Amino acid sequence: MIGDDPDKNGVDKTFADFEQVNWRMHDLLYGFVGALFPEVLGKPLEEVDQTRIPVEDCRKVTDIALPMFIGGD
């Protein structure tokens, strides 16, 4: 099609794939932690007192950042 930029389309697809991988890794790690914590703590997570720590100025989970050693000079 006229006006389509193949490079932009490729970058957009890559970012969408990275975002999907980020969410899947998040789910996988939370699954491991959720399964291991009751074993370590000796009681269900629902019975554990939680301390909420406010986190400020952090990246959104939808942000994508490549390690510094990838690309560049």
Summary of the structure (lengths in Angstrom):
residues: 73
radius of gyration: 19.1
end to end distance: 34.7
largest distance: 62.6
contacts: 101
relative contact order: 0.10
helix: 53%
strand: 0%
